[in-house]
């Protein structure tokens, strides 16, 4: 892999870090693609399309992540010590965080599911109404055509 940043080959340092991060997620199913950015919303053709894209993004990004992350710290000795204390505290409290994140993910899934259900019901109702209006217009046109 060749990685050029600001005209310089950064394949060795940045490339190695990206490879390491990608290996950590190897085999994970990822539905992400470039069209999954919030910027894709501006390409919506109408309010219905916008709503469809919004709900799709909510479905993709509605989960609270429980992955580990690098703990920021100051460069001096005090910062190193505090980082180690934070790491120990994180390990002690991780189970609580995971439990709360699981509960929040369940709530997020229920909310997103109910929005999707409501959208489907609304689309069906609108379709039924459009068919009914078309039928009434056809009946009205037939009545007007039958008059002498």
C-alpha positions in Angstrom: 0.0 0.0 0.0 1.3 3.4 -0.9 0.1 6.3 1.2 1.0 9.9 0.2 0.2 12.8 2.6 1.1 16.4 1.7 3.4 15.0 -1.1 5.4 12.7 1.2 5.3 9.0 1.3 3.9 8.0 4.7 3.3 4.4 3.9 5.7 3.2 6.6 4.4 5.1 9.7 0.8 5.9 8.9 0.3 2.8 6.7 1.5 0.5 9.5 -1.0 2.1 12.0 -3.9 1.8 9.5 -3.0 -1.8 8.8 -2.9 -2.5 12.6 -6.3 -0.9 13.1 -7.8 -2.7 10.1 -6.5 -6.0 11.4 -8.3 -5.4 14.7 -11.6 -5.2 12.7 -10.8 -8.1 10.4 -13.8 -10.3 9.7 -16.3 -7.8 11.2 -19.3 -7.1 9.1 -19.4 -3.5 8.2 -22.3 -2.0 6.3 -20.4 1.3 6.0 -19.7 2.9 2.6 -18.9 6.4 1.5 -22.6 7.0 0.9 -23.2 6.5 4.6 -21.9 10.0 5.5 -24.4 12.6 6.7 -23.3 14.6 3.6 -25.2 12.1 1.5 -28.4 13.8 2.8 -27.9 16.8 0.6 -28.2 14.6 -2.4 -31.8 13.8 -1.5 -34.3 14.4 -4.3 -37.4 15.0 -2.2 -38.5 14.9 1.5 -39.4 11.2 1.3 -35.9 10.3 0.0 -34.4 12.5 2.7 -36.3 10.6 5.4 -35.3 7.3 3.9 -31.6 8.3 4.0 -31.9 9.7 7.5 -33.5 6.5 8.9 -30.8 4.4 7.1 -28.1 6.5 8.8 -29.8 6.2 12.1 -29.9 2.4 11.7 -26.2 2.3 10.8 -25.0 4.7 13.5 -27.5 4.1 16.3 -25.3 1.9 18.4 -23.1 3.0 21.3 -19.6 1.6 20.8 -17.9 -0.2 23.7 -14.5 -0.6 22.0 -11.4 0.4 23.8 -9.8 3.7 22.9 -6.4 5.3 23.5 -6.5 7.3 26.7 -5.2 10.8 26.2 -2.5 12.0 28.5 0.1 14.7 29.1 3.7 13.9 28.0 5.4 14.4 31.4 5.7 11.8 34.2 2.5 13.0 35.9 0.6 12.5 32.7 1.9 9.0 32.3 1.0 8.1 35.9 -2.5 9.5 35.4 -3.0 7.6 32.2 -2.1 4.4 34.0 -4.6 5.2 36.8 -7.3 5.9 34.2 -6.6 2.6 32.5 -7.0 0.7 35.8 -10.2 2.6 36.5 -11.5 1.9 33.0 -10.9 -1.8 33.5 -12.7 -1.7 36.9 -15.7 0.2 35.5 -15.8 -1.4 32.0 -18.5 -3.9 33.0 -20.8 -1.1 34.1 -20.2 0.8 30.9 -20.8 -2.3 28.7 -24.1 -2.9 30.6 -25.3 0.6 30.2 -24.2 0.7 26.5 -26.2 -2.5 25.9 -29.3 -1.0 27.5 -28.9 2.1 25.4 -28.4 0.1 22.2 -31.6 -1.8 22.9 -33.5 1.5 23.4 -31.9 2.9 20.2 -33.0 -0.2 18.3 -36.5 0.1 19.5 -36.8 3.7 18.7 -35.3 3.3 15.2 -37.6 0.2 14.6 -40.7 2.2 15.6 -39.7 5.1 13.3 -39.3 2.6 10.4 -42.6 1.0 11.2 -44.3 4.4 11.4 -42.8 5.3 8.1 -44.0 2.1 6.4 -47.5 2.6 7.8 -47.6 6.2 6.6 -46.3 5.2 3.1 -49.0 2.6 2.9 -51.7 5.0 4.0 -50.6 7.6 1.5 -50.6 5.0 -1.2 -54.1 3.9 -0.3 -55.3 7.5 -0.3 -53.7 8.3 -3.7 -55.4 5.2 -5.2 -58.8 6.2 -3.6 -58.4 9.8 -5.0 -57.6 8.4 -8.4 -60.6 6.1 -8.3 -62.9 9.0 -7.2 -61.5 11.2 -10.0 -62.1 8.5 -12.5 -65.7 8.0 -11.3 -66.3 11.8 -11.4 -64.9 12.0 -14.9 -67.2 9.0 -15.9 -70.3 10.8 -14.4 -69.4 14.1 -16.2 -69.0 12.2 -19.4 -72.4 10.4 -18.9 -74.4 13.7 -18.6 -76.4 14.9 -21.6 
